Amino acid sequence: MATTTYTVAVGENWPELVAWGPTGVEDGPSPLANHGRVHFITEADAAPVEYAPRGTRPFSGADLVLAEDSWWRFADATDDRLTYVDGVTGVEVVLCYEPVPDTDVLLRWVELTNRGDAPLSVERFGSAGFCVPTNGARLTFLSGQWAQEFQRQTVNLPAGRFRIGSRYGVPGHNYAPWLAVQDATGGQAWGLSLAWPGSWEIDAEVDPTGMTRVRAGRLPHPGPLVVDPGATLTSPKAALAYSAEGLDGLARVWHAYERVITRQRTRPVLYNSWEATGFDVDAAGQLALAKVAADVGAELFVVDDGWFTGRHDDTGGLGDWTPDESAFPGGFGGFVDDVRALGLDFGLWVEPESVSPKSRLYAEHPDWVYRVDGRPLTLIRNQLLLNLGREDVLEFVWSMLDRLLSSHPISYLKWDMNRPATPRGPGVSDLDGAHVRNYLEVLTRLRAAHPDVLVEACAGGGGRTDLATIALSDVVWPSDNTAPLDRLSVQDGFLLAHAPHLMSSWVTDAPGIFDARPRSLRFRFVLAMAGVLGIGADVSRWTAAQRDEARDLVARYKEIREVVHTGEVHRLPDAVQYVTPETTVVLAWNTGALPGIPEVPGRPVRLPLTGLSTGSHVDRESGARYSAAHLTHVGLPVHWTRDHDADVVVLDHVAT
């Protein structure tokens, strides 16, 4: 890894973590090793175990739980694989380690093979366990609900257990599959993020010595998982990260990793029609919006929900993915060509996993949905969920998307999912795993067959934001809430776990759900510039002055886009700073009171910057020159007035 080492000792019955931290931390006595006698529990329960079954670790939390308890012995080791076996149950477990080059991220997962003669019943199947040498724990996690995702939370845990997870069949809005661990006093940070777009769990426990052990993995659903003789079950990958620079440094480690696993290409400024038209989609109205969008500098026009047959509200249409001929009298292809003639790329909203009960697809294939025979169907948002784990459903979804993309010059898909999975009936023991497998298969096929199409991952907002989805997508929709002050906390939490080049953020006219204080159009634009800029407002209602302001701000964003998407991110109070060797961009917002200037004496707000190169830094707009020491210890001055509540400052580095 770039600056980190992760050292494991191979024991006869279980492996133990020796050290994890900056390179060289392993050169000395292990900070995790216990000294003294163990009372009332087993040796494994007190040890810094990497991974162990319930038989070996019965009291303090096992990573693998089978219907029949298991005890292991060491069988083999290579640089990145440790193999343990149980001769009684026939279990063979391979612990896999993969350092990600040029990052401080280590991937871990488990391959379980049944070498016995009878099926194995798996009740818990973790991806990884690890210990950190804390004295009590400060746990940071991201929680929320629909329209309030990625809210940063901190729990101080002197002892006991903490748990987050999801049974929705997707990561869900309530918690992100991500956790950061620090000592009770803060400082260096260890983190974990799961690559699993299904049900999951993460827990942390502080033992009596103060050491913290974290376990993470998929949640078998409906479960238990059955592994037949000769078969292998592979866990999701868990990404482990470390930073000596605390939570802000840990965020930069995650950002660097996500730049490795995602495609590096320019994310266009988009316009999305949903906020303007809802389900009322027709060629004339959409084209009118597209003309304004092109005029203010958008590069992509996305038609949202309502473009297909039977979709006049949220009770119909899903599953019947053909353009509504009555809405496009000149043909859908002609409409797409008209949009592209404006200099815009074209994108489309889809929700491939869902179906409306009134649709033709449901009438023809009622057996394709998740259901329990003899029980009423469970509708959420007036729709049902397809059993994507079925091979015929997989082929339907894939052929539908492939046909759309092959028939029209579509360069962007917004893949939505507006309901979780409810009871799914008997049959396959691993419905969750089957759905995830085929969901990722469709994304993989999309990338192979249509490599120029960008994919936006959405699930009623931020309901499916995990590393497996991110690796096969290009942007992520963090929340359906686009109100400016509400969005600040959503984006702050998102950037704690994920990179800015993935964060789709729109300028809309939406009032706040949780904080309805009005903010200027400029505030909304500067906030949306913190990631991938989009516009979702009803631009047909904007005044000429608003369009002029929008045009200027879009042009400004395009000047800084590369720095925002590739620079080191430093999160400041009411600001975000992006740093490259040549340029620093600061996006700042006023969320509080004004200083009262000029009616009373006062001073501008100062934003202390971090991570700057030595030398001078020149404000590209005003020409003001600052030393790195001044910007770090005094701060960048920003002036807030009644009419100026957000700012974009670009500082060019001048070496001296």
C-alpha positions as CSV (number, residue, x, y, z in Angstrom):
1,M,0.0,0.0,0.0
2,A,1.1,3.6,-0.5
3,T,2.0,4.6,3.1
4,T,0.4,1.8,5.2
5,T,1.3,-1.7,6.3
6,Y,-1.1,-4.4,7.5
7,T,0.7,-7.3,9.3
8,V,-0.9,-10.6,10.1
9,A,0.5,-13.5,12.1
10,V,-0.6,-17.0,11.0
11,G,-1.6,-19.1,14.0
12,E,-2.4,-22.8,14.1
13,N,-6.1,-22.2,14.8
14,W,-6.7,-18.6,13.7
15,P,-4.8,-15.6,12.3
16,E,-4.1,-12.5,14.3
17,L,-3.6,-8.8,13.4
18,V,-0.1,-7.7,14.6
19,A,-0.1,-4.1,13.4
20,W,-2.0,-1.7,11.0
21,G,-0.8,1.8,10.4
22,P,1.9,3.9,8.8
23,T,4.8,1.9,7.2
24,G,7.1,0.8,9.9
25,V,4.5,0.5,12.6
26,E,5.0,-3.3,12.6
27,D,8.6,-2.8,13.7
28,G,8.1,-3.3,17.4
29,P,5.9,-5.1,19.9
30,S,2.3,-5.5,18.7
31,P,-0.1,-2.9,20.3
32,L,-2.9,-5.5,19.9
33,A,-1.3,-8.4,21.8
34,N,-2.9,-9.3,25.1
35,H,-0.6,-10.0,28.1
36,G,-1.8,-12.0,31.1
37,R,-4.1,-14.9,31.8
38,V,-7.6,-15.2,30.1
39,H,-10.5,-15.9,32.5
40,F,-14.0,-17.1,31.8
41,I,-13.6,-17.0,28.0
42,T,-11.5,-18.7,25.4
43,E,-8.1,-17.6,24.2
44,A,-9.7,-16.7,20.8
45,D,-12.3,-14.5,22.4
46,A,-9.6,-12.3,23.9
47,A,-7.2,-12.3,20.9
48,P,-7.0,-9.8,18.0
49,V,-8.5,-12.4,15.7
50,E,-8.8,-11.7,11.9
51,Y,-11.5,-14.2,11.2
52,A,-12.9,-17.1,13.2
53,P,-15.9,-19.5,13.4
54,R,-18.3,-19.7,16.3
55,G,-16.8,-22.9,17.6
56,T,-13.4,-21.2,18.1
57,R,-14.8,-17.8,19.2
58,P,-18.1,-18.6,20.9
59,F,-18.5,-15.6,23.2
60,S,-17.1,-12.4,21.7
61,G,-18.6,-12.6,18.2
62,A,-17.7,-15.0,15.4
63,D,-17.2,-14.0,11.7
64,L,-18.6,-17.3,10.4
65,V,-21.6,-19.0,12.0
66,L,-22.6,-22.4,10.7
67,A,-25.5,-24.5,11.9
68,E,-22.9,-26.9,13.3
69,D,-20.0,-25.2,15.2
70,S,-16.6,-25.4,13.6
71,W,-13.0,-25.5,14.7
72,W,-10.1,-24.9,12.3
73,R,-6.5,-25.8,11.7
74,F,-4.0,-24.0,9.5
75,A,-3.5,-25.6,6.1
76,D,-1.6,-23.2,3.8
77,A,-0.4,-19.6,3.2
78,T,0.7,-17.4,0.4
79,D,1.4,-13.7,0.4
80,D,-2.3,-12.9,0.0
81,R,-4.2,-16.0,1.0
82,L,-4.5,-17.9,4.3
83,T,-6.3,-21.3,4.2
84,Y,-7.9,-23.0,7.2
85,V,-9.8,-26.3,7.3
86,D,-12.1,-28.2,9.5
87,G,-11.8,-32.0,9.0
88,V,-15.1,-32.7,10.8
89,T,-17.5,-30.4,8.9
90,G,-15.5,-30.4,5.7
91,V,-15.2,-26.6,5.7
92,E,-12.3,-25.0,3.9
93,V,-12.0,-21.2,4.3
94,V,-9.6,-19.1,2.4
95,L,-9.0,-15.6,3.8
96,C,-8.1,-13.3,0.9
97,Y,-6.1,-10.1,1.1
98,E,-5.5,-7.6,-1.8
99,P,-3.5,-4.4,-1.3
100,V,-4.7,-1.8,-3.8
101,P,-1.6,-0.3,-5.5
102,D,-0.9,3.4,-4.8
103,T,-3.6,3.7,-2.2
104,D,-3.9,3.0,1.5
105,V,-6.8,0.5,1.0
106,L,-6.7,-3.2,1.6
107,L,-9.4,-5.5,0.2
108,R,-10.5,-8.5,2.2
109,W,-12.9,-11.3,1.4
110,V,-13.5,-15.0,2.2
111,E,-13.9,-18.0,-0.1
112,L,-15.8,-20.9,1.7
113,T,-15.7,-24.3,0.1
114,N,-17.7,-27.3,1.3
115,R,-15.3,-30.3,1.1
116,G,-17.7,-32.5,3.0
117,D,-20.5,-34.9,2.0
118,A,-23.5,-32.9,3.4
119,P,-24.8,-29.4,2.7
120,L,-23.5,-26.6,5.0
121,S,-26.0,-24.2,6.5
122,V,-24.4,-20.7,6.9
123,E,-26.1,-18.3,9.3
124,R,-23.5,-15.6,9.3
125,F,-21.0,-15.0,6.6
126,G,-18.7,-12.1,7.3
127,S,-16.2,-10.6,4.8
128,A,-13.7,-9.5,7.4
129,G,-13.0,-8.8,11.0
130,F,-10.2,-6.6,12.3
131,C,-9.0,-5.0,15.6
132,V,-7.7,-1.6,16.3
133,P,-5.6,-0.6,19.4
134,T,-8.0,1.9,20.9
135,N,-8.8,2.9,24.5
136,G,-12.6,3.0,24.0
137,A,-13.8,3.9,20.5
138,R,-15.1,7.0,18.7
139,L,-17.2,5.6,15.9
140,T,-18.3,7.8,13.0
141,F,-21.1,6.6,10.7
142,L,-23.6,7.9,8.2
143,S,-27.3,7.6,9.0
144,G,-30.6,9.1,7.9
145,Q,-33.8,8.4,6.0
146,W,-35.2,9.2,2.5
147,A,-34.4,12.9,1.7
148,Q,-31.9,13.0,4.6
149,E,-29.2,10.6,3.7
150,F,-25.5,10.6,4.8
151,Q,-26.0,12.5,8.0
152,R,-22.7,12.3,9.9
153,Q,-23.1,10.8,13.4
154,T,-20.5,10.1,16.1
155,V,-20.8,7.7,19.0
156,N,-18.3,7.4,21.9
157,L,-18.3,3.8,22.9
158,P,-16.3,3.1,26.1
159,A,-17.5,-0.5,26.2
160,G,-20.2,-2.7,24.6
161,R,-21.4,-3.2,21.0
162,F,-22.6,-1.0,18.1
163,R,-24.4,-2.3,15.0
164,I,-25.7,-0.8,11.8
165,G,-27.1,-2.6,8.7
166,S,-29.9,-3.1,6.2
167,R,-32.5,-5.8,5.5
168,Y,-33.9,-4.0,2.5
169,G,-32.1,-6.0,-0.2
170,V,-30.2,-2.8,-0.9
171,P,-27.8,-0.8,1.3
172,G,-30.8,1.5,2.2
173,H,-31.3,5.1,3.2
174,N,-31.0,4.5,7.0
175,Y,-27.2,3.7,7.1
176,A,-24.4,3.7,4.6
177,P,-22.3,0.5,4.6
178,W,-19.3,2.5,5.9
179,L,-17.7,3.0,9.3
180,A,-14.7,5.0,10.8
181,V,-13.0,4.1,14.0
182,Q,-10.8,6.3,16.2
183,D,-9.5,6.2,19.7
184,A,-11.9,7.9,22.2
185,T,-9.8,11.0,21.9
186,G,-9.8,11.1,18.1
187,G,-6.6,11.3,16.0
188,Q,-5.7,8.6,13.5
189,A,-8.6,6.8,11.8
190,W,-9.3,3.3,10.5
191,G,-12.2,2.7,8.1
192,L,-14.3,0.1,6.4
193,S,-16.6,0.2,3.4
194,L,-18.5,-2.7,1.9
195,A,-18.8,-3.6,-1.8
196,W,-22.2,-5.1,-1.5
197,P,-25.5,-3.7,-3.0
198,G,-27.7,-6.1,-0.9
199,S,-28.5,-6.6,2.8
200,W,-25.5,-6.1,5.1
201,E,-24.3,-5.5,8.6
202,I,-21.4,-3.9,10.4
203,D,-20.8,-4.1,14.1
204,A,-18.1,-2.9,16.4
205,E,-17.4,-4.0,20.0
206,V,-15.1,-2.6,22.6
207,D,-13.7,-5.4,24.8
208,P,-12.8,-5.1,28.5
209,T,-9.2,-4.1,27.6
210,G,-10.5,-1.1,25.5
211,M,-9.5,-2.7,22.1
212,T,-12.1,-2.3,19.3
213,R,-13.0,-5.2,17.0
214,V,-15.1,-4.5,13.8
215,R,-16.9,-7.2,11.8
216,A,-18.6,-6.7,8.5
217,G,-20.3,-8.6,5.7
218,R,-23.5,-9.4,3.9
219,L,-26.6,-10.3,5.8
220,P,-27.9,-13.7,4.6
221,H,-31.4,-13.1,3.4
222,P,-33.8,-14.8,3.6
223,G,-31.2,-17.3,4.7
224,P,-29.6,-19.4,5.9
225,L,-27.3,-19.8,3.0
226,V,-26.8,-23.4,1.8
227,V,-23.5,-24.5,0.4
228,D,-23.7,-27.9,-1.3
229,P,-20.9,-30.4,-1.3
230,G,-18.1,-29.2,-3.7
231,A,-19.6,-25.7,-4.0
232,T,-17.8,-22.4,-3.1
233,L,-19.5,-19.4,-1.5
234,T,-17.6,-16.1,-1.9
235,S,-18.2,-13.1,0.4
236,P,-18.5,-9.5,-0.7
237,K,-15.2,-7.6,-0.6
238,A,-14.6,-5.3,2.4
239,A,-12.4,-2.4,1.8
240,L,-10.2,-1.4,4.8
241,A,-8.5,2.0,4.9
242,Y,-6.2,3.9,7.3
243,S,-5.1,7.5,7.7
244,A,-2.8,9.2,10.3
245,E,-4.7,12.4,9.5
246,G,-8.0,11.6,11.1
247,L,-11.4,11.6,9.5
248,D,-10.5,14.2,6.9
249,G,-7.4,12.2,5.9
250,L,-9.4,9.0,5.8
251,A,-11.9,10.7,3.4
252,R,-9.0,11.5,1.1
253,V,-7.9,7.8,1.2
254,W,-11.4,6.8,0.1
255,H,-11.4,9.4,-2.6
256,A,-8.1,8.2,-4.0
257,Y,-9.4,4.6,-4.0
258,E,-12.6,5.5,-5.8
259,R,-10.6,7.3,-8.5
260,V,-8.8,4.0,-9.1
261,I,-12.0,1.8,-9.4
262,T,-14.0,4.2,-11.5
263,R,-13.6,5.5,-15.0
264,Q,-11.7,8.7,-15.4
265,R,-13.7,10.8,-17.8
266,T,-15.3,14.2,-17.8
267,R,-18.7,14.2,-16.1
268,P,-21.0,16.5,-18.1
269,V,-23.1,19.3,-16.8
270,L,-26.6,17.9,-17.1
271,Y,-30.1,19.2,-17.2
272,N,-32.8,16.8,-15.8
273,S,-36.5,17.5,-16.6
274,W,-38.1,15.9,-13.6
275,E,-38.5,19.0,-11.4
276,A,-40.0,21.0,-14.3
277,T,-42.5,18.5,-15.7
278,G,-42.9,15.5,-13.5
279,F,-44.8,12.8,-15.4
280,D,-46.1,15.4,-17.9
281,V,-43.6,14.6,-20.6
282,D,-44.0,15.5,-24.3
283,A,-41.7,16.4,-27.1
284,A,-42.6,20.1,-27.3
285,G,-42.2,20.8,-23.6
286,Q,-39.0,18.8,-23.3
287,L,-37.5,20.5,-26.3
288,A,-38.3,23.9,-24.9
289,L,-36.5,23.1,-21.7
290,A,-33.6,21.7,-23.7
291,K,-33.1,25.0,-25.5
292,V,-32.8,26.9,-22.3
293,A,-30.5,24.3,-20.8
294,A,-28.2,24.5,-23.9
295,D,-28.3,28.3,-23.6
296,V,-27.0,28.4,-20.0
297,G,-24.2,25.9,-20.8
298,A,-25.6,22.4,-20.0
299,E,-23.9,19.6,-21.9
300,L,-26.4,16.8,-21.4
301,F,-30.2,16.7,-21.4
302,V,-31.9,13.9,-19.4
303,V,-35.6,13.0,-19.8
304,D,-36.7,11.6,-16.4
305,D,-39.7,9.5,-15.5
306,G,-42.8,9.7,-17.7
307,W,-41.4,9.1,-21.3
308,F,-42.8,5.6,-21.8
309,T,-46.1,3.9,-22.5
310,G,-48.7,4.1,-19.6
311,R,-46.6,6.3,-17.4
312,H,-49.0,9.2,-16.6
313,D,-48.5,8.9,-12.8
314,D,-46.7,6.4,-10.5
315,T,-49.4,3.7,-10.8
316,G,-48.6,2.5,-14.3
317,G,-46.0,1.9,-17.1
318,L,-43.1,0.4,-15.3
319,G,-42.0,-2.7,-17.2
320,D,-43.4,-1.5,-20.6
321,W,-40.3,0.4,-21.7
322,T,-41.4,1.7,-25.1
323,P,-41.7,5.5,-25.8
324,D,-45.2,6.9,-25.6
325,E,-46.1,7.6,-29.2
326,S,-48.7,10.2,-28.2
327,A,-46.0,12.2,-26.4
328,F,-43.6,12.1,-29.4
329,P,-45.7,12.5,-32.5
330,G,-42.7,12.9,-34.7
331,G,-41.2,9.8,-33.3
332,F,-38.9,9.3,-30.3
333,G,-35.9,9.1,-32.5
334,G,-36.7,12.4,-34.1
335,F,-37.1,14.0,-30.7
336,V,-33.7,12.7,-29.6
337,D,-32.1,14.1,-32.8
338,D,-33.7,17.5,-32.1
339,V,-32.2,17.6,-28.6
340,R,-28.8,16.6,-29.9
341,A,-29.0,19.2,-32.7
342,L,-28.8,21.8,-29.8
343,G,-25.3,20.5,-29.0
344,L,-26.6,18.4,-26.1
345,D,-25.9,14.8,-25.4
346,F,-29.1,12.8,-24.5
347,G,-29.9,10.8,-21.4
348,L,-32.9,8.8,-20.1
349,W,-34.3,7.7,-16.7
350,V,-35.1,4.0,-16.2
351,E,-36.1,1.8,-13.3
352,P,-35.4,-1.7,-14.7
353,E,-36.0,-3.7,-11.6
354,S,-39.6,-2.6,-10.9
355,V,-42.9,-3.2,-12.5
356,S,-46.4,-1.7,-12.3
357,P,-49.4,-4.0,-11.6
358,K,-51.2,-2.3,-14.4
359,S,-48.4,-2.9,-16.9
360,R,-48.5,-5.3,-19.9
361,L,-45.3,-7.0,-18.5
362,Y,-47.0,-7.9,-15.2
363,A,-50.1,-9.2,-17.0
364,E,-47.9,-11.5,-19.0
365,H,-45.5,-12.5,-16.3
366,P,-47.1,-12.2,-12.8
367,D,-44.6,-14.9,-11.6
368,W,-41.7,-12.6,-12.2
369,V,-42.3,-10.5,-9.1
370,Y,-41.3,-11.2,-5.5
371,R,-44.4,-12.5,-3.8
372,V,-45.6,-15.1,-1.3
373,D,-48.2,-17.4,-2.8
374,G,-51.6,-17.0,-1.2
375,R,-50.7,-13.7,0.4
376,P,-51.5,-10.2,-0.7
377,L,-48.9,-8.3,-2.8
378,T,-47.0,-5.6,-1.0
379,L,-47.0,-2.4,-3.0
380,I,-44.4,0.4,-2.3
381,R,-44.8,3.5,-4.4
382,N,-47.5,1.6,-6.3
383,Q,-45.1,-0.8,-7.7
384,L,-43.7,-4.3,-7.4
385,L,-40.1,-5.6,-7.6
386,L,-39.0,-8.0,-10.2
387,N,-37.1,-11.1,-9.1
388,L,-33.9,-10.2,-10.9
389,G,-32.3,-13.4,-9.6
390,R,-34.3,-15.3,-12.2
391,E,-32.4,-15.8,-15.5
392,D,-35.4,-15.0,-17.6
393,V,-35.8,-11.7,-15.8
394,L,-32.1,-10.9,-16.1
395,E,-32.4,-11.4,-19.9
396,F,-35.5,-9.3,-20.1
397,V,-33.9,-6.4,-18.3
398,W,-30.7,-6.7,-20.3
399,S,-32.4,-6.9,-23.7
400,M,-34.6,-4.0,-22.8
401,L,-31.7,-1.7,-22.0
402,D,-29.6,-3.0,-24.9
403,R,-32.4,-2.3,-27.3
404,L,-32.9,1.2,-26.0
405,L,-29.2,2.1,-26.2
406,S,-28.8,0.4,-29.6
407,S,-31.9,2.1,-31.1
408,H,-31.0,5.7,-30.1
409,P,-27.9,7.7,-29.5
410,I,-28.3,7.7,-25.7
411,S,-25.2,8.6,-23.7
412,Y,-26.5,8.6,-20.2
413,L,-28.7,6.3,-18.1
414,K,-30.1,7.3,-14.7
415,W,-30.8,3.9,-13.1
416,D,-33.4,4.3,-10.3
417,M,-34.9,1.9,-7.8
418,N,-37.7,3.3,-5.7
419,R,-38.6,0.4,-3.5
420,P,-36.9,-2.3,-1.4
421,A,-37.6,-6.0,-1.5
422,T,-40.4,-7.2,0.7
423,P,-41.2,-10.9,1.5
424,R,-40.0,-13.0,-1.5
425,G,-41.5,-16.4,-0.9
426,P,-39.9,-19.8,-0.6
427,G,-37.4,-21.4,-3.0
428,V,-33.9,-20.2,-3.4
429,S,-32.3,-19.7,0.0
430,D,-30.1,-16.8,-1.3
431,L,-32.6,-14.5,-3.1
432,D,-30.6,-11.5,-2.0
433,G,-27.4,-12.9,-3.5
434,A,-29.0,-13.9,-6.7
435,H,-30.6,-10.4,-7.2
436,V,-27.2,-8.7,-6.5
437,R,-25.4,-11.1,-8.8
438,N,-27.6,-10.3,-11.8
439,Y,-27.9,-6.6,-11.0
440,L,-24.1,-6.4,-11.2
441,E,-24.2,-8.6,-14.3
442,V,-26.4,-6.1,-16.1
443,L,-24.1,-3.2,-15.2
444,T,-21.1,-5.2,-16.4
445,R,-22.8,-6.0,-19.7
446,L,-23.7,-2.3,-20.1
447,R,-20.1,-1.3,-19.7
448,A,-18.9,-3.9,-22.2
449,A,-21.5,-3.4,-24.9
450,H,-22.0,0.4,-24.5
451,P,-18.7,1.7,-23.1
452,D,-19.5,5.3,-23.9
453,V,-22.8,5.4,-21.9
454,L,-22.5,7.0,-18.5
455,V,-24.5,5.4,-15.7
456,E,-26.0,7.3,-12.7
457,A,-26.7,5.1,-9.7
458,C,-29.9,6.0,-7.8
459,A,-32.3,4.2,-5.5
460,G,-34.9,6.7,-4.4
461,G,-32.0,9.0,-3.7
462,G,-29.0,7.5,-1.9
463,G,-30.4,4.0,-1.2
464,R,-27.8,2.1,-3.1
465,T,-24.4,3.6,-2.6
466,D,-21.8,0.9,-2.1
467,L,-18.4,0.2,-3.6
468,A,-19.7,-2.6,-5.9
469,T,-22.3,-0.2,-7.5
470,I,-19.8,2.6,-7.6
471,A,-17.2,0.5,-9.5
472,L,-19.7,-0.1,-12.3
473,S,-21.3,3.4,-12.3
474,D,-20.0,6.9,-13.2
475,V,-22.0,9.1,-10.8
476,V,-24.2,8.6,-7.7
477,W,-27.4,10.4,-6.7
478,P,-27.0,11.0,-3.0
479,S,-30.5,12.2,-2.2
480,D,-33.8,13.3,-3.7
481,N,-33.6,16.3,-1.4
482,T,-32.1,19.2,-3.5
483,A,-33.0,22.0,-1.1
484,P,-29.8,24.1,-0.4
485,L,-29.5,24.0,3.4
486,D,-30.8,20.5,3.6
487,R,-28.3,19.4,1.0
488,L,-25.3,20.8,2.8
489,S,-25.3,18.0,5.4
490,V,-26.0,15.4,2.8
491,Q,-23.0,16.4,0.7
492,D,-20.8,16.8,3.7
493,G,-21.5,13.2,4.8
494,F,-21.2,11.9,1.2
495,L,-17.8,13.5,0.8
496,L,-16.7,11.9,4.1
497,A,-17.1,8.5,2.4
498,H,-17.0,9.1,-1.4
499,A,-15.2,11.1,-4.0
500,P,-16.6,14.4,-5.5
501,H,-16.4,13.1,-9.1
502,L,-19.2,10.7,-8.1
503,M,-21.5,13.1,-6.4
504,S,-24.4,14.3,-8.7
505,S,-25.7,17.6,-7.3
506,W,-28.4,19.7,-8.9
507,V,-29.5,23.3,-8.8
508,T,-33.3,23.3,-8.3
509,D,-36.0,25.6,-7.0
510,A,-36.8,23.1,-4.1
511,P,-37.7,24.7,-0.7
512,G,-36.2,23.0,2.3
513,I,-37.8,20.1,4.0
514,F,-35.8,20.4,7.2
515,D,-34.4,23.9,6.9
516,A,-36.6,26.1,4.7
517,R,-34.6,29.4,4.9
518,P,-34.3,30.8,1.4
519,R,-31.0,30.9,-0.4
520,S,-29.9,32.6,-3.6
521,L,-29.5,31.0,-7.0
522,R,-25.8,31.6,-6.6
523,F,-25.8,29.6,-3.3
524,R,-27.5,26.8,-5.0
525,F,-25.0,26.8,-7.9
526,V,-21.9,27.0,-5.7
527,L,-23.2,24.2,-3.5
528,A,-23.9,22.0,-6.6
529,M,-20.3,22.7,-7.9
530,A,-19.0,20.7,-5.0
531,G,-19.4,17.5,-7.1
532,V,-20.9,16.9,-10.5
533,L,-23.0,19.9,-11.4
534,G,-26.5,19.4,-12.7
535,I,-29.6,21.6,-13.1
536,G,-33.1,20.4,-12.3
537,A,-35.0,23.6,-11.9
538,D,-37.9,24.7,-14.2
539,V,-35.6,26.9,-16.3
540,S,-38.6,28.0,-18.4
541,R,-39.6,30.1,-15.4
542,W,-36.2,31.7,-14.9
543,T,-35.9,35.4,-15.7
544,A,-33.4,36.7,-18.2
545,A,-31.2,37.9,-15.3
546,Q,-31.3,34.4,-13.7
547,R,-30.3,32.8,-17.0
548,D,-27.4,35.2,-17.4
549,E,-26.3,34.4,-13.8
550,A,-26.6,30.7,-14.5
551,R,-24.6,30.9,-17.7
552,D,-21.8,32.7,-15.9
553,L,-21.8,30.2,-13.0
554,V,-21.9,27.1,-15.4
555,A,-18.9,28.6,-17.3
556,R,-17.1,29.1,-13.9
557,Y,-17.7,25.5,-13.0
558,K,-16.3,24.2,-16.2
559,E,-13.1,26.1,-15.4
560,I,-12.7,24.4,-12.1
561,R,-14.3,21.0,-12.8
562,E,-11.0,19.2,-13.2
563,V,-9.7,20.5,-9.9
564,V,-12.9,19.6,-8.1
565,H,-13.0,16.1,-9.4
566,T,-9.3,15.2,-9.0
567,G,-7.9,17.5,-6.2
568,E,-7.4,16.6,-2.6
569,V,-10.5,17.4,-0.7
570,H,-10.3,19.3,2.6
571,R,-13.7,19.8,4.3
572,L,-13.9,23.1,6.2
573,P,-16.7,24.7,8.3
574,D,-19.2,25.9,5.6
575,A,-16.7,25.4,2.8
576,V,-14.9,22.7,0.8
577,Q,-11.3,23.1,-0.5
578,Y,-9.9,21.2,-3.4
579,V,-6.1,21.2,-3.9
580,T,-3.9,20.3,-6.8
581,P,-0.2,21.2,-7.0
582,E,-1.1,24.1,-9.3
583,T,-4.5,25.3,-8.1
584,T,-6.7,25.5,-5.0
585,V,-10.5,25.9,-5.3
586,V,-12.6,27.0,-2.4
587,L,-16.3,26.7,-2.4
588,A,-17.9,28.6,0.5
589,W,-21.4,29.3,1.8
590,N,-22.8,31.6,4.4
591,T,-25.2,29.6,6.6
592,G,-25.3,32.0,9.6
593,A,-25.6,35.7,10.5
594,L,-24.1,38.6,8.5
595,P,-21.2,40.6,10.1
596,G,-23.3,43.8,9.9
597,I,-20.8,45.6,7.6
598,P,-21.0,48.5,6.6
599,E,-23.6,49.6,9.2
600,V,-21.3,48.6,12.0
601,P,-17.6,47.9,12.2
602,G,-16.7,44.3,11.5
603,R,-14.3,42.0,9.9
604,P,-14.7,39.5,7.0
605,V,-15.1,35.8,7.7
606,R,-11.8,33.9,7.6
607,L,-11.5,30.4,6.3
608,P,-8.2,28.7,7.4
609,L,-7.1,26.5,4.5
610,T,-5.0,23.4,4.7
611,G,-2.8,21.2,2.5
612,L,-1.2,24.1,0.6
613,S,2.1,24.2,-1.1
614,T,4.7,26.7,0.1
615,G,5.0,29.9,-1.9
616,S,2.3,32.4,-3.0
617,H,-1.3,31.8,-4.0
618,V,-2.9,34.3,-6.2
619,D,-6.7,34.9,-6.4
620,R,-7.4,34.3,-10.1
621,E,-10.3,36.9,-10.1
622,S,-9.1,39.7,-7.8
623,G,-5.3,39.3,-8.2
624,A,-4.9,39.3,-4.4
625,R,-1.7,37.4,-3.3
626,Y,-1.4,35.4,-0.2
627,S,1.3,33.3,1.3
628,A,0.6,29.7,2.3
629,A,1.3,30.6,5.9
630,H,-1.3,33.5,5.8
631,L,-4.0,31.3,4.3
632,T,-3.2,28.5,6.7
633,H,-2.9,30.4,10.0
634,V,-4.9,33.6,9.3
635,G,-7.3,32.3,6.6
636,L,-8.9,33.3,3.3
637,P,-11.1,36.3,3.7
638,V,-14.7,36.0,2.4
639,H,-17.3,38.8,2.5
640,W,-20.9,37.9,3.1
641,T,-23.7,40.4,2.3
642,R,-27.5,40.1,2.0
643,D,-27.1,39.5,-1.7
644,H,-23.8,37.5,-1.7
645,D,-24.2,34.3,0.3
646,A,-21.8,32.0,-1.5
647,D,-18.4,32.3,-3.2
648,V,-16.0,30.5,-5.6
649,V,-12.4,31.4,-5.0
650,V,-9.7,30.0,-7.3
651,L,-6.1,30.4,-6.1
652,D,-3.2,29.7,-8.5
653,H,0.0,28.5,-6.9
654,V,3.2,30.5,-7.7
655,A,6.3,28.8,-6.5
656,T,9.0,31.0,-4.9
